[in-house]
Amino acid sequence: MCDGDDYWTSPDKMQKQVDYMEAHPDCTLCIHSARIELVGKALTEGQMRPYCGNRVLTPEEIVDKSSGYAMSSMAFPSRIVKNLPDYYVDCPVGDTPIQMIAASEGYGYYFDQPMSTYRVGVAGSWTVEGKSGDYARKQQIYYERMEKVYDQYDRATGGRLKEAIESAKKRTYYHTMVNTRQFKEILNPEYKKYYKELTPRTRFFIKLEYCTPSFYRFLRKKFIK
């Protein structure tokens, strides 16, 4: 998989992934870390690195992950997408349901090597388009659709991944609250687990905006174009 605004950076990326999956037929998803490139800015934000070190991923970890996978890192056997389930069609993003299908069919493997680049801020991209217009409403619709997808997935897998699915649903809801700055929910002890998963930088600015909103707005106006 590779979105049109991303690109691969390693000449042997595909060979490594194919070699691993051919040697391990039960592996249905192979991913790796990715470099993040901020379009229009001189500096990048480092890497999209969901794990430290090469490792096997359980189905539960794929469904209930605290950090996203770069679509440009994903490799999987074509057989798992020959007959796509309803939740694939209903999902607002294309890579998540493929990961879910893979988790229902086998396990994953992660290479801790940045073999592709994930570009952020490209005009016309899903991320940029999602931030236009009524952003809060779009976030609400996104959560509602994802909740439906997770419920469909739970039924399709006979409830065997239910605990991971319920946690993934709560995390999705929590991130929409973070994105729309609903501080009552962001700081709700019920979501402490997901708050701790946020980067130190994100937590810092959440607390700054919550405790000193006027100062936060001043900083944004002065330093963020």
Secondary structure, 3 states (H helix, E strand, C coil): CCCCCCEECCCCHHHHHHHHHHHCCCEEEEEECEEEEECCCCCCCCEECCCCCCEEECHHHHHCCCCCCCHHHCECCHHHHCCCCHHHHHCCCCHHHHHHHHHHHCEEEEECCCCEEEEECCCCCHHHHHCCCCHHHHHHHHHHHHHHHHHHHHHHCCCCCHHHHHHHHHHHHHHHHHHCCCHHHHCCHHHHHHHHHCCHHHHHHHHHHHHCHHHHHHHHHHHCC
